[in-house]
Amino acid sequence: LDRLLPIQRADFKGIFKAMKGLPVTVRLLDPPMHEFLPTAAQLEVEIAHLHQLRDTIKALEDLPETLKMLNPKLYQQYADGLTPLMGALGTFKKSHMEDEVIAKKEKILKKVRALAEVNPMLGHRGVRLGITYPEIYCMQIRAILEAAALCGKQGIEIYPEIMVPQVATVEELKRIHSYVQRIRQEVRATHGIDVQFKFGSMLEVVRACMRSGRMAETAEFFSFGTNDLSQATFSFSREDAENKFLPFYNETGILEDNPFEVLDIKGVGQLMKMAVQNGRATNPDLKVGICGEHGGHPGSIRFCHHIKLNYVSCSGPRVPIARLAAAQAKLLEDQYQEPV
């Protein structure tokens, strides 16, 4: 993490400069830790090959003495070639086959097995990772605020926003907020600048939507992560659903659309609508948006405008469609009717 800090700080500084005068929302680490490590199967194969290679090198090292003992004439015949071979083996062994190389891979394998989960996308990820390993989130928060302070010293207009993923409880959000406030004071003492920023939460867990009124006491903005929220609401795994039964559901009319491509207004949308209303009852100035694939779908954008979201966020190629759909949603807002 100490090595990552300057890299992340430089990245954020570059982003803030490029986005001068515009808000930049940084989502703290979301994926589970195992995604940053090799698979157990891959490590097991590598370790097995290293052990086999070490045994082979040892056998080759014993070859001269074995030949001397079993066939001295044959040894004499190949002695000139064996000497440089032994030297090369020694060099290779020293650089590639030290015991610590194998020990390091075995240590990583042990960690991979310890981090293994039955359902990692519902497991140790997002804010849960940031609370059990606070040093990870603290490094990211420090990198964001230090980058913002450095830009501020250069007179660059910046609007950083720190967003926490996978939040389910108010206490989780408060815990991360306490990290942010502590680091903010440290950055102010170090750089002499009180960095101004917004602190918010993703709403991608059903419980967070139900508790949005309390969440808004701490969060200054919400962003609906509708991919995860759709999975949670339907109790579908997207990959499994799309590869198994979802096409059949669409063909037979059980579901009109793929809910991961078109926002499910009747279910997920109602959760969003309730969360916006309850959040703004607590904080009328609450900024609320949506991020992900649905943010580029015209019909989904019309619903987002209807429930008074401030923005939609989508991938670059979908931006022209999203801008056009947002304009149409505004022009036709009086004609909009929610599906029943």
N, C-alpha and C positions, 0 to 999 in steps of 0.2 A: 504493500500500500504506500509506503514511503517513496518507492520508485514510480508508482503510478500518479501520485499527487501532481508533480510538475507537468506530466504529460496531459493530464485532464485539465489542469489550470490553463495551459497553453491552448488546448482545444477550445475551451469555453471563451477564452479571451478572443480567439479568432472568430468564433461565432458571434460574440457580442459586437465586434467591430463590423463584421459583414452585415449584421442586422441593426446597425446604428439607428436609434430612434424608434425601433419597433420592439414589441414584447417578445421575449424568448422564454419558452416554457421548457424546463429541464425535468424530465421524469427520472427520479432516482432508480437505482438498479432494481429490475423486476425479475429477470429469469432466475431459476434455481441454480445453485452453485455447480451442479454436475454438468451443466451445459458448457462450462469453461474448462472441463477436464476431459482427457481421453476416456473412452469406454473401458469397462473392466475387461471385456473380451480382447480388446486391442492390447492392453497392458499385459494380460496373461500370455498372449502370443509372443510379445516382445521379450518378456522375462524368460520364457521357455527357450527362445532362440539364443538369448544371451548365455544362459546356462549351458546350452548345447555347444555354443561357440567356445565357451571357456574350457569345456571338457575336451573339445577338438584341439585347441591350442596346447593344452597340457599334454595330450597324446603326441602331438608333433614335437613338443619340446623333449619328450622322452625318446623320440625316434632315433637320434644318433647313438645313444647308449644301447638301445634295443638292437640296432643293427650291428654294433660292435660285438655284442654278446652272441647274437644268433648267426651273423654272417659277416665276419671281418672283411672279407674280400669285397663284398658289396658295399660295405661302409667306405673302404678306401676308394672305390670307384666313384662314389658320389660325395666324398668329403668336401671337395672344393665348393660344391653347390649347397651343401647343408649349412656351411658356416654363415654365408650371407642370409640364408633363409631363417636361421635362428635369430640373427640380428634384427631382421624385419619383423619377426614374430614378437620379439621383445618390445620393439617400438610400438607396434599395434596394440599389444596387451597393455602397455603403460598408458596409452592415450584413450583406449576404448573399453578396456576390460577390467578396470579397477573395480574392486568389490563395492566401492561407494556408488558406482554407476548402477549396478543391479540393486543395491540397497535403496537408492533414491526412487527407482521405478517401483520397487516393492512398497515403499512408503506411500507413494501416490496411489497405488492400487488399494492399499488399506483405507486411504481417505475416500477414494471413489466408492468403495463398498459401504463405508460409513454414511456417505451422503445419498446412497441409493434410496429411492422412494417407490412405493407401489403406484402412486398417482402424483407425479411431481408437479403438474400444473395446478393441483389443488393443495400442494404441500408447502415445503419450506422455500418460499419465494416472496418477492416484494417486501412489504413492510415487515413481515415476519422475519425475513432474513436480516433486515436493517436493525431490528430490535435484539435479536440473538447474537448478531455480530455488529454491534454499533460502530465499530471502527470503519466498516465499509461505508456506511452512510455518512459518517463524520468526515471521511476523506473527500467524498463527493461534494458535500455541502461546503467544506472549506475551499475546495477548488473553485466552486461557483462563486462564492463570496469574494475570494481573493482576486479572481479574474475580474469581477465587477469593480472591485476597488482599484485595480490597476488601470482599468478603462476610465474610471471616474477621474483619476489623477491626470489622465491625458485629455480630459474634457469631452470624452465620448458619451453621448446620451444613451443610456441603457435602461432597460426595463426587465430585469430577470424575474423569473417565476419558478419556484421550487415546488414540484408536484410529487406526492407520495402515492405509489401504486398498491393495489390489493388491500386497501384499508377496509376493515370490517367493524372496528369499534372506535369510539371517541377516544378512549385511552391510548390506542395505538397512535392516533394522530397527535395527541398531546405529547406523547413521548418523543416523537420525531421533532415536534415543534420546539421542545426544550433543547434538543441538540442544536437546532438552528439558532436559537437565541443565544446560547452559550458561545457558539463559534462566531456569531455576529459581533459579540462584545470583544472577543479575542482579535478579530480582524480589525475592528475599530481601533483597538489599542496599538496594534502593529502598524497599520497603514494610515491611521489618522482620518479615516473616512467612515461615516456611518452609512453603509450600503442600504439603499432602499430597494425593497423587493416585495413580491407577493408570495404567500404560502398557501398551498391548496392541496386538494386530494382528488385522485381519480375515484369515480363511482363505477365500479365494475363488479361489486359484490352486492347481492340482494340486501343483506343486512345494512350495508352502508346507505343504500337508498332509503330504507325504512327509518334510519337514524339521521337523515340529512339535516333536520332542524338543529340537532345538537352539534353535528359536524360543523355547521356554519358558524358556530360560536368561535371556532378556531381557524377554520379555512376561510380564505378570502376568495377562492374560486373553486369550482368543481369542473371536472372533465369526465364525461361518460365514456368509459371504455366498453363500447357496445359489443365487441367480439366476445370478451370474457363474460360480460353481463348476459348476453344471449345464451352462452353455454350454460351459465349458472341457472338462468330462468327456465330453460327448456330441459335441463339436466342432460344435455347432449355434449358429447365430445365432438368437436367440429370434424376432425380428421376421420374419426370412426363413422360419424353420421353421413358425411358426404361420400364416403367409400362403401357404405353398406346400404342403409335404408332410406336416406333422404331423397335420392332421385325417385324412388318408388312412391314416397309420400307426395312428392310434387306431381308425379304422373297420375296418381289416383285421386288427387284432390284433397288428401288429408291436410296438406299444407299448400297454400296458394303459391308461396315463394320460398326460396332458400333463405332462412332467417339470418344467415351470415352474409348475404348479399343485399337483401332488402330488409330494412328495420321492421321488426314485428311490432307494429303500432298497437295492436290490441292487447299485447302482454307486456313486452319489454318497454314499449312506449308509455304505458300507463304507470309503470314504475318510475320512469324518467319524469313524467309530468308531476307525479306526487312529490318526487325528490326536489324538483325545482320550486314548487309551491311552498313546501315546508322549509327549504333552505332560505328562500327569500322572505319568508315570514320572520325568520331570525335576523337576516342581514339583507335588507332591500337592495343593497349595492352589489350583491353576490354576482360575480361573473360566472357564467355557465356555458360550457361548450361540449362538443362531441369530437372524439378522435377515432380514426380507423376507417375501415372500408365503407361503412354506412355514411360517413361524412362526404362521400363523393356521389351518392345516389340521389337523383332528383326528388323522388317521392319521399325519401327519408328526410331530405333537407326541408321540404315543405312542412313536414310535421315538426321538425326542430324549430322552424320559424313560428309555427303555431303555438308552441309551448314556451316561446320567448327565450330561446337560447341566444347567446351573444355571438357565437361563431361556430363554424364547423371546420374541422381539420382533416385533411386527406392527403393521399400521395400526390406527388407533383403532376403526373399525367392527368389526374382527375380535377385539377384546380380549375381549368376553363369551364368544365361542365358544372362544377360546384358554384362558381361565380354566377353563371347564367341561371342556374336553378334557384339560387338565393334571390336574384333580382326578380325572377318570375314569382317566387313565393311572396315577395313583398307586394308586387302588383296585384296578385290574385288572392290576397289574404282574406278579403271579405267573403270569398266564395268557398273557402276551405271547409270541408266537413270531415270529421274523423270517421274512419270506418268502424262499423259496429259488428 
